[in-house]
Each structure stands twice: as C-alpha cells, then as structure tokens.
Amino acid sequence: MDNYLESMFVRTEVWLGELEEEYNICLHSRTVSNKAKNLTHEILEKLKNTLDHTMSKFWIKYIAPNLSEEERKKVRPGFPIGKSFNALPSVLGKMNMLDLENTHKDFYNFLLEKQPFSSEENRWLELLKELSGKGKHFQLIPQKRIERVQSIEVTRRGGGTVIWHPTSVKYGEGVEILGAPIDSETQRIRPTPGVTERIEVWVSFEFEDYGINALEFCIESMSETRQLVEEMLNVCDIT
C-alpha cells in the first residue's frame, strides 16, 4: 500500500478516536452535537474516497492508456457499487470499463464478488455509499435502553408521574414521591405497592431510518475498507 493510501487510513483512525470521545460527551449531555455529525460524515466520506482512490489507480494504469484525452477528461473513476447484477454494467460503462469482464476477468470477478447484491456480508458497501453521500446534515438519533428498578421516573398505578434528574436534584430523608418514600443515599424510592420506577439511559447513536449503531458502523467500515483495499491492490497488481 502506498504512502498516500496509508495516510488516508491514518487520518480516519484519528477521527474515529475523536468521534468516540465526542459521542461520550453527547451521551452525557443528552444532545447530538454538530461536531459528532461532522466527524461521522467525514469518516464515512474519507473511507468512500479511499476506495475510489484505489479504483482510480487501477483505471489510470489499465484503462486510461486506451482512451483519448477527451474521453479521460469525462471520467471520474470510483469503486463501482451496483444495486443489482443488471445495474453493474451501467456503473462500469460510465468509466469506459464495459468490457472489463473480457480485458481483466480476474478483477471483474473480484468486483462482482464484492457487490452488495452478491452477499449480505457486502451490504456495508451500499450503506457506506448512501450515508457518505447524504452530507453533513443527516440525522443521528439516540438509542435508548429502559431499565426497571433504577429510576429517574416514578409512576403511580392509577395515574401520576414524577420525573427528576439525580445529577441536579437530591432528596433528603422524609421526602415522598407519589406516596413512595425516597432513600436519601440511593435517591431511589423504597419499595411501595403500586409505585414503579425506571431510568432512561442513552447508550449510543444510530442513523435515522437505518437503525444502525453509528459508531460501530464507522469502526467496522474502517476495518472492511482496509481489507478491501489490500485485496484490490493484490488482485489488480497496483501499488
């Protein structure tokens, strides 16, 4: 792998570390910061660009020499990701690689094997393409876990709910919430018939409409992209 490709991965690793720190800050403050959104997009965009750059190395070495200068100017080489087998020729055709199956069969078979429609394991590529193209303003929403027994929300059977934040409100001895006495040390209600308690915890962020943990997807995409790039370099003999 050349120094430029390696530098792209190094930069992405730095952003991943920053993103994990920023997510923790956001989870604590129960907000989704613009920094978190920007870092998430920059990571996905950089990974997609890394794949495209690797593909352009193949294109420059094997395809461009057979094209006129005018034809070369019209092409923006990128890693081909087709939604279906029938759609792949169109994607390759835009790069003047419609006859790739005949001119570079091994590489064509490799690209075909890596397509999202070829295996569910490759679906991350389709998601990477979609999410990296959405811009820096796509939505991240919190994933929530509800735990019974521990609580910042107290509800009484038959009606009545009280919510408070233990970090900002502390109750002393003798305080009752909806008839349930508060333990001043634990800030939890003592067991009381008809009264329940629960706590809502933000545990991670996911992409809106996708139901995918954002940080986990970024980390996994980093690993998958590096592996895919290394395989591409070997299959098509480019460094």
Sequence and secondary structure as in RCSB ss.txt:
>XXXX:A:sequence
MDNYLESMFVRTEVWLGELEEEYNICLHSRTVSNKAKNLTHEILEKLKNTLDHTMSKFWIKYIAPNLSEEERKKV
RPGFPIGKSFNALPSVLGKMNMLDLENTHKDFYNFLLEKQPFSSEENRWLELLKELSGKGKHFQLIPQKRIERVQ
SIEVTRRGGGTVIWHPTSVKYGEGVEILGAPIDSETQRIRPTPGVTERIEVWVSFEFEDYGINALEFCIESMSET
RQLVEEMLNVCDIT
>XXXX:A:secstr
  HHHHHHHHHHHHHHHHHHHHHHHHHHHT   HHHHHHHHHHHHHHHHHHHHHHHHHIIIIIGGGS HHHHHT 
       SSTTTHHHHHHTTT TTHHHHSHHHHHHHHHTSTTT GGGHHHHHHHHHHTS TT  EEEEEEEEEEE
EEEEEETTS EEE  TTT    TT EETTEEB TTT  B   TTEEEEEEEEEEEEETTTTEEHHHHHHHHHHHH
HHHHHHHHHHTT  
